[in-house]
Structure formats: structure tokens, C-alpha cells
Amino acid sequence: MTRVEIEYCVPCGLLNRAQDVSGAILEQFGEQIDEVALVTGDDGVFVVRADGEVVFDKTEDEYDVDAIVRAVRPYVGATA
């Protein structure tokens, strides 16, 4: 099953964004997702990984919860 990791900057106050993204992913995919992990970071980081692959990085992409959920979709139900 799919593991999603959301690494967010604690000093920047990005916890709310991380929670929004994790909630949207769980709402969309439910039991098809094995885990959504919130990982603390710093230096402005906000990166979403699905099965170890970066699907969103705020340094390269515009923050959009729906776009992040769409980026995770190809990993859901995929076999290794």
C-alpha cells in the first residue's frame, strides 16, 4: 500500500498546511493509503512524498491541496 510523507517547516508555521493536505489525502483515498506521516523540518521545507518519490515541493510548485492529491493518485493502489 501507499505511504505518504509530508515534511513541513515547524518554525514557519506550516503545520496547518500539512494537516490540510493529510486530511484531503485521507478523505480522498481512505483505506487505500497505508500511512500519512507528518515529518517535522525547518528551513522553509514543505515537501510531499508518495512511496519515497517527491510529488510536491513548495520550492518548485504552487501550493494547491487538490493538485497535491492528484499528484498522489498514481501511487495509490500501485504495486511495487
C-alpha positions as CSV (number, residue, x, y, z in Angstrom):
1,M,0.0,0.0,0.0
2,T,0.9,3.6,-0.4
3,R,2.9,5.6,2.2
4,V,2.6,9.4,2.0
5,E,5.1,11.6,3.9
6,I,4.5,15.3,4.4
7,E,7.6,17.2,5.6
8,Y,6.8,20.7,6.8
9,C,8.7,23.6,8.4
10,V,7.8,23.9,12.1
11,P,9.3,27.4,12.6
12,C,7.4,28.7,9.5
13,G,4.1,27.6,10.9
14,L,3.3,25.1,8.1
15,L,1.6,22.5,10.4
16,N,-1.9,23.7,9.3
17,R,-1.0,23.2,5.6
18,A,0.4,19.8,6.4
19,Q,-2.8,18.8,8.3
20,D,-4.9,20.1,5.4
21,V,-3.0,18.0,2.9
22,S,-3.1,14.9,5.0
23,G,-6.8,15.3,5.7
24,A,-7.5,15.7,2.0
25,I,-5.5,12.7,1.1
26,L,-7.2,10.5,3.7
27,E,-10.6,11.8,2.7
28,Q,-10.0,11.0,-1.0
29,F,-8.2,7.6,-0.7
30,G,-9.3,6.3,2.8
31,E,-8.2,2.8,3.4
32,Q,-6.3,2.6,0.1
33,I,-3.5,4.6,1.9
34,D,-1.3,2.7,4.3
35,E,0.0,5.7,6.1
36,V,0.2,9.5,6.0
37,A,3.1,10.7,8.1
38,L,3.8,14.3,9.2
39,V,7.5,14.9,9.4
40,T,8.9,17.9,11.1
41,G,11.5,20.0,9.3
42,D,12.9,23.6,9.1
43,D,14.4,26.0,6.5
44,G,11.0,26.6,4.9
45,V,10.6,23.0,3.7
46,F,7.2,21.7,2.5
47,V,7.6,18.5,0.6
48,V,5.1,15.7,-0.1
49,R,6.4,12.2,-1.0
50,A,4.4,9.2,-2.1
51,D,6.3,5.9,-1.7
52,G,9.6,7.9,-1.4
53,E,9.0,9.9,-4.6
54,V,8.6,13.7,-4.4
55,V,5.2,14.6,-5.7
56,F,5.2,18.2,-4.4
57,D,7.9,20.7,-3.4
58,K,6.9,24.2,-2.5
59,T,10.2,25.5,-4.0
60,E,9.0,24.2,-7.4
61,D,5.2,24.1,-7.3
62,E,2.4,26.4,-6.2
63,Y,0.6,25.2,-3.1
64,D,-2.7,23.7,-4.1
65,V,-4.3,20.9,-2.0
66,D,-6.3,19.5,-4.9
67,A,-3.2,19.4,-7.1
68,I,-1.2,17.6,-4.4
69,V,-4.0,15.0,-4.0
70,R,-4.0,14.5,-7.8
71,A,-0.2,14.0,-7.7
72,V,-0.5,11.3,-5.1
73,R,-3.3,9.4,-7.0
74,P,-0.9,7.5,-9.4
75,Y,0.8,5.9,-6.4
76,V,-2.4,4.7,-4.8
77,G,-3.0,1.1,-5.5
78,A,0.2,0.8,-7.5
79,T,2.3,-2.4,-6.9
80,A,6.0,-2.3,-6.3
